[in-house]
């Protein structure tokens, strides 16, 4: 079972939306070598004032950023993305790519690590069989792939192929250690101890007493 941060995390469309469905599949179909950070806010987004990525997956092989789109996803001959035959969407591929670059830049600046990173678009309620120069084989995981092999295996197969391509072009790259994965998870989902210094504690006590008086 994958490690979720925090363990009781829910997708923002919980309890029965497509993002929650994807999160539950990740939890159940990936083993504990995978670390899952859902609903990650991005304060320093490359295009927008702020942004959010649906899921970040951390593994010894590298990082995958997921963009989840529910409903029936289609694309017009003019290149417009449409949800449920009505709502125009920003390109999920562009969204995922921009979020990926934001996550990569943040982790590299904070931790100084070098690692393979890519993105996947997940359409859990839609069939999408178009080929595109924008994405590699397996980089869009649709309902058919989920039904036939599962989301977890689809992602593992894609990232295995991606890492092999990365090494052919960039040379061998070391696997991330458990300690490095823990540092990455902490950087994306930091722990707050909640402790205060004695000096601050005294000040807070005085404030509480003044309120009681």
Phi, psi and omega in degrees: 000133182295155177268120184256142178241115348286167186302328182260022184301143173238147175292159184291346177257016180303154011264345188231025180274172182298325180291322176294321177301315179295316180299319179293323176295318178299316180301317188272330189260346176256148179273183188282009169278352179256135176248129189242121178244103180271162171054050184272114176288145180237103183288320183256067182283143184295337183239332186246166178301319170207172183205185179206136172254140187294314181210140168243127178254129179247134181210161178303332180281341181147205189232139173236132175255127183253138170243119184255131176230117178274176180080192181269113184258128178222172181219132183279165175300338178274000177092006178281139175266134185231138176248126179056038176062014186221307190275124175284138182242149163296143181308120176300327179295316179294317178303311182297318181296315180295318178296320179301314180295323178295316179295315180301311183297321181294312182295321179293319181290324181283319192245344180069023181267150173246131185202151172292140177215139176214186180225160172224144170259132181243121178245083190288346182242016187218151174259131185219105187245014181287146173263146182211144175293343185286336187224155175278167174302129178087359182278346168247118181256112184255184184297328180293316178296320179296318181292322188276316183235347181096154180292316183302310181293323178301315180292319179297318179295314180300313187286332173298315177295319181295316181296320178298318178295319179301317182288328176296324183271322189252351184093170182301143177228138184291150172289149176284139179280166176300322179295320178292321176297319178296320178295321179295315179298319179294323179294324181277330185224070191293146174279138175244118187289327180079011179271157178228155178288158177305321181298314179293323181298318177297318179298318179295322179297320179296322178296316180297318179296319179297325177293320180294323180292000000 
